[in-house]
Amino acid sequence: MKIASVVSSFKDSTILRNFSLLTVSNIFTQILGISTSIKIARFVNPTVFGTYNLLQLHVSVFVVIASLGLKNIVVRTVARDKLNSKRVFFVALMLKAVILLVSLISYSIYFLFLKAYGHYLFEITLLTIIALSVYDIVEGVAFGLERMQYTSIINFAINLLWIIILLAIPGSLFTLNLLYEIYFILNALKTVVYFIALRKTGCLTGGADDVNWKENALYIIKQSLPYYYLNLLTLVSNQIPILFLEYRSGVEQVGFFNIANKILTPMNLILNTALIALFPNLSKIFISDNQLFVKRVKHIFVIISLLGIVGAFAVTFFRTEAISIIYGKKYISSVLVLSYQCWYMALYSLVCLIGTLLGAIDRQKELGYLSIVSTVIQVPILWVGSKYGAEYLSAAFLVATIIGFVIHAFVINNFLKHSLKFSFFVKIFLGFVVAYIISILIPGQLNFLIKCVLFIFIMTAALYVLYNKYKGVKT
């Protein structure tokens, strides 16, 4: 009876169903994405792999430039007026066409100056940017209609098809042109299939002939601009530095950088899912029970810090094995890149948590200002680091994140009326420092069995210390 009740409530809860579908789909999609990355990396040299990653980066950058922040507004507008989804779709598509043209011209100018690859790959990249820009609007309409299962099914199917194709291609036929042709075709297919699914299921409703184009377009632009500038800030702080790396150190270094990035993708996915799940509850108890809010925030900080430290410590401890077993010895230069990036990711999780807390206590405007300040500080550091290759760029990300964490800690401490003492953040940071020093001092070439024994000993000792410290603490 209880099982039937749970199943029934799951079916009736659109939010729970959509969240579960997207989470499961994202997990499998990330697993398939890592698998394709491993397959490609093992069959090509680091320079080709770096160029392949660079092409994907160019697509990501110029799709964001072409976004205009429209997707959030499309989702919200369609959700509030589901009977006029066709009207919203066509107005958004018209706006997208204008900004997409600007994005494509910008990309063309960028290519003419740098010419990191041939004209054929440039043309395929242009087409891929167009396909994914249209996909963004189509998915926005589906999300507004709460048909998120379409994204789950289509993304999973396309990624599964991608890995099947890669497994079927003989190693001798692995060329950059062929790989990128397939990449474009699958993205174009994804967009077309999604649009057809919306039309066939009657999701695009309402007239588009009587649209007051100017009035609707101006409204959508006004609403979308705040999202657009936040997207651009994220782009500048997270993706543009990899273009710095390509420009100052070469495409091979992009390959080494992205090897580590791919390995850490599941960690990033878990972080994002956790923060999404935490946000509504924290927002509610901040209003209803401030003492409970502070207590819960402390617990969350400790839990996420411990998970981040253990994960980063384990990856750094076995950094040489992780790279050589997964990608092969030709990518062994990524060992320190992986070490720096996993600690950056662990510390960045706390910065993101503070951002979530600022949103939960209705300080989103201050969060925007904080993002601008962090970006201004971060970009010069990353520019300098990119000159010396993937290893130094990864170290620069870590240094910039340490600075960002200190600033974020001061801000959240101020807004919580010092309920969280700054010494609390100092203790957490010292935990990261101690764990980092221990893990990085272990030689990468040490015998694997000795490493395993050392790892178990250190983890056991750490658990014993934590148990004795907190066993008497009431929760």
N, C-alpha and C positions, 0 to 999 in steps of 0.2 A: 504493500500500500504506500509506504514511504517512497519507494523508488518511483512508483507511478506518479506520485505527487511532485517529486523533483523533476522528472521528465516533462510533466505538464507545465510546471512553472518556467522551465527552460524554454519551452515552445512559446509561452505567452510573453516572455521578456525579450523584447526586441533588442534592448541595450546589451543584455547579457549574451544573447545569441550572436550579435554582430561583433562584440568584443572578443568572444571565444573564437569565432571563425577567423577574424583577422589575426589574432595571436597565433593560433595553430598554423594558419597559412604562412605567416611571417617566419615562423620557426622552420618550417619545411623549405620555404623559399630560400632562407639564409643557408641552410644545409646544402641545398642544391647549388647555390651560388658559390659556396666555398669549394664544392666538388668540381665545378667547372673551372674555377681558378687554379686548382691543383692540377687538373688534367692539362690545361693550356700551358701552365708554367713548366711542367715536366717535359713537354714536347717542343718548346721553343727556347731560345737563349734569352738571357736577362734583358738585352736591348729590345728584342721583339716584344717580349712580355711588357716591358716598360712602355713601349709605344702603344700597345693594345690598351693598357690602363690609362694612358694619356688621352687617347681617343674617347674613352668612356668619360673621363674627367671633363673634357671639352663639351661633351653632350650635356653632362650634369650642370655645368656652369652656365651654359647659354640657354638651357631650358629654364633655369631659375630666373635669368635675366628676362626671359620671355613670359614669365608667370604673371607679373603685375599683381601678385597676391590675389588673383581672381578666384582660385579654388575655394578658399574659405568662405567667400561671399556667395559663390554659386551654391555651396552646400547649405549655407544658412537661408538664403532666399528661397531655394527649392523646398527646404524643410518647412518653411512657413507658408508656402503657397504651392502645394504639389500639383495643383491642376494647371499651372502655367509653366511647367518644366521646359517645354519646347521654346517658349519665349525667352526664358532665362538662358537656355543653351545657345540660342542664335545670337543674342546680344553679347554674351561672353565670348562667343566664337569670333564675332566681328572685332571686338576689342583685342582679342588674342592675335588676330591676323595683323593688326597694326603694330603691336609691340613685338610680335614675332619677326616682322620685317626688320625692325630696328636691331633685334638680337642677331639675325642672320647677317646683316650688314656689318655689325660689330665683329662677329666671328670671322667674316671674310677679310676684314682689315687686319685682324689679329693673325690670320693664316698668312697673308701676303708679307707681313713683316718677319715672321719666324720660320715658316715653311719647315715644320718639324717632320713632315711626311709628304707623300705625293698627292697630286691633284685628285686622283681617283678616291683615295680615302677621305679627302676633304669633301668631295661631293656626297659620299655615303653618310658622312657625319652631318652634313646639312639636312639630308633627308631624315635622318634619325631624330634630329632636333625637332623637325616639323611633326613627325609621328608622335613623339612623346609629349609635345606641347598640346596637341589635340587630345591625346589620351588624358591629360590632366583635367581638361574641361569635362570630358565624358565621365570620368570617374567622379568628379565633383557632383554631377547631376545624380549619379547612382547613390552616392553617399547621402545627398539631400533627401532622396526617396527611401533611405534606409535599406537599400539593396546591396549591402556590403558583401554578400555571398558571391556576387559576380566577380569582384576583385579577387577574392580568395580562390575561386575556382580557376579563373583565367590565368592569374599569375602562377599558380601552382602548375597548371597544365603547360604553360609556355616554358617554364623553367625545367620541367621534366622532359619536354621535347628537346630542349637545348642540350641537356646532358646526354640524352639518347643519341642525338646527332653527333656530338663530340666523341662518344664512345665508338660510334660506327665509322668515323673518319680514320683511315690509316695514318700513322705518324708521319709518313713520307709526304702526305698531302697537306699537312698543317702549314698554312701560310697566313700571314696577317690579313691579306686581302680576302681570302675565303672566310676566315673567322669573322671578320667585320661585316661581310656581306650577309652571313647567317644572322649575326646580331641585329642588323637593320631589319631584315625580313621578319624575324620573330617579333620585334617591337612594332612594326607596321601591322602585322597580323593581329597582335594583341589589341591594338587600337580599333581596327576594323571589326573584329569579333565582338568587342565590348559595345561598340555603337550599334551593331546589328542586334545584339541581345536586348538592348534598351528599346529599340524600335519594335522588334517582334513581340516583346512582352507588354507593349502599350505604355511604356514608362514616359515617353515624350508626348505629353498632352498639352492642349491649349493652342491657341492660334499664334502664328508668328507674322501674319500679314499686316495686322493693325498695330504693330509695335511703334511706340513713339521712341525711335532709336536714340535721339539725342538725349531725351530726359532719362531714359533707362541707363544709357551708357554713362552719363555724368554721375548718376547715383551710385552705380557699381564702382566706378573709378574712385570716387570719394571714400567709399567704404573700404576699398581694397588697399589703398595706399599704406596705411599703418602696417598691415601684414607684409606688404612688399618691402618696406625698408628693413623690417626684421629679418626677412628672407635674405636680403642683400648683406646685412651685417653678419649673418651666419655663414654666408658664402665667403665673405672676405676673411673671416677668422678661421674657417675650417678647410675650404677647398682651394681658394686662391693661393695659399702658401705652397701647395703642390705644384702649381704653375711656376711659382718662384723657383722651386727645386728643378723643374725641367729646364727653365731658362738659364739658371746659373750653374747647374751641375750635370745636366744631360738626362736623356730619357731612361737610361739604365738605372739611375738612382730612383726614378719614379717607380720602377718595377720592384726594387728592394724595399721601398717605403710601403707599397701596397701589399706586399707579401705579409708583413706584420699586421697591417690594417685588416686584412681578410681574416686572419686567425682570430683577431679580437672582436669580430663582428657579433658573435653570439653574446658576448659580455655586454656589448652596447645595446643589443635587443632586450636583454633581461632588464637592464637599467631603465630603458624607456618604458617598458611594460609596467615595471614596479612604480615608477613615478606617476604614470597615468592612473594606476589603481589607488595610489595614496592621496591624490589631489582632492577628490570629493570629500573624503572622510576628514582630512585636515581642515578643509574649508568650513565644514559643519561644526566641528568641535572648537574651532577658534572662537566662534560666536557664542556657543553654548557653555563651554567649560574651559576657561583659560589655563587653569592648573593642569587639567588632563592634557591639554594641547602641548604645554611645555614638556610634561613628562613623556608624552608619546614622541615628540620631536627628538628628545634625548635618546630614547630607545632606538628610533629609526636611524639616527646618526651613528650610533654604536654598531648596529647591525650592518648597515651599508658599508661602514668603514672596515669592519672585520671581514666581510665578504670580499671587499676590494683588496685588502691587504693579503688575504690568503690566496686569492686568485692571482694577483700580480706576483706574489712571492713564488708560487708554484711555477708559473710561466717563466720567470726569470731564472729560477733554480735549474729548470730543465730546458733552457733556451736553445742550446745547441742541438739537443735531441729533437725538439719540436720542429725546428727548421729543416734539419737533414732528413728526418723521417717523412714529414709531410710534403716538402717541396723538392728535396734533393740537395746534394752538397754544393751544386753550382750557385745556390742562393745562401750559402753560409755567411756571406757578408751582411745578411739581415739580422744576425744574432743580437747585436747590441741595439739595432733599430727596434726589434721586438721587445727587448727589456725596457727601453725608455718609454715605448708606447703603452705597454701594459700598466706602468706606474702612472703615466699621464691619464689613462682611461680611468684608473681607480680613483685618482684625486679629482678628476673632472666630474665623476659621479656625485661627489659632495657639492661641487659648484652648481650642478644641475638641481640637486636637492634643495639648496638654498634658493635657487630661482623658483622652484615649485612652492616653497614656503612663502616667498614674497607674493606670489600669485594668490595663495590661500588666504593671506591676511590683507588682500585688496591693495597691494602696492605694485600693481602692474606698470604704472607710469614710472616709478622709481626703478623697476626692473629694466625698463627700456633704456633709461639713462645709464644704468649700470652696465648694460650690454655695450653701449657706445664707448664708455670709458675703457672697458676691458678690451674691446677691439682696437682702440687707439694705442693702448699699451702693448698689446700682443703682436700686432702686425710688424713693427720694426724689429722685434726680437726674432720673429720667424723669417724675416727677410735676411737678416744676418746669418742665421742658422742654415738657410737654404744654400748658401754659397759653398758649404763644405760637405754637401751630400746628405743622404737620407738619415744617416746616424745623427748628424748634428741638428738636422731639422727636427727629428724626433725629440732630441734633448731640449731643443728650443721650445717645443710644445709643452714639455714638462715644466721648464722654468717659467714660461708664461702662465701656465695653469696654477703654479704655486703662488705667483703674485696675485692672480685672479681670486684664488681661494682666500687669501689674507684679506683682500678688499671686500669680498662677499661676506666673510665672517664678521668684519666690523659693521657692515650695513645691517645684517640680520640681527646682530647683537643689539644694535641701537633701536631697531623697530620693535623688538620683543622686550623693550624696557629692561634690558640686562637680566632677564630671567635666565637666559643661558649665559653663564660667565665666559669671558673670553679665554680664561684658563682651560675651559672645557675643549675649545677648539685647538688650543696649544697642545694639550695631551693627545688629541687625535692625530695632529700633525706629527708629533714626535713618534707616535706609533708607526706612522708611514716611514719616517726617516730611519728608524732602527731596523725595521724589516727590510727596507731597500738596501741599506749598507750590508746587512748579513747576506742577502741573496746575491748581490753583485760581487761580493768578495769570494764566493765559491767559484773556483776555476771552471770554465765551460768544458775543458778537456778531461775533467776528473772522471774516473771510472763510474759507469752508470749505477752499478750495484752500491758502491760507496755513497753516491749521491742519494739513492733511495733510503739507505739507512740513516744518513744525516737528516734528510727531509722529515722522516718519521720521528726522529729524536727531537728535532726543533719544534715540530708541530705539537708533539706530546708535552714538551716543556712549556710551550706557550699556553696550551689549554690548561695545564696545571696551575700556572700563575694566574690566569684569568678566573679560574674556578675559585681559587683561594681569595681573590680580590673581591669577587661579586657574590659569593655564596650567601652572604648575610644581608645583601641588599634587597629591600622589598620592591616589587614591581606593581 
